[in-house]
Amino acid sequence: MAKVFTIPVVPNLGRKRRERTSDPRYVDGQRCLVEAMKYLAQSDPVANRPAIELLSEHVRTRFRMSDSPLK
């Protein structure tokens, strides 16, 4: 069985927090995925159901409302 070691670190309260900035590529990526799902649903919803579910799962697990783009 493994042991877990913790090394306590005193937080640096004087450190400035980095300001969050929006990245248009992040929003464009989400928009592109949604447009792809719309296209698949309009062309043949029954045959494209697995692809739509795959994209939907990706959007739900990778892009959440609390997410922010990483630089």
C-alpha positions, 0 to 999 in steps of 0.5 A: 500500500502506498503512503501519501506525503503532504508538504505544507506550503504557506500561501503567498497572500501578496501575490497578484492574481492573473487577470483572465482574458477571453480567447476568441478561438475558444468561443469559435471552437465551441461554436464550430462543434455546435454547428457540426451537431446542427448540420448532422441533425438536419442531414440525417438525425437517425444515421448521425445519432452516434456522431451527434452523441460523441460531439455532445459528450465532448462539449459537455465534458470538455467545455463547461460553463466554468472553464476558461481558455488556457494560454 
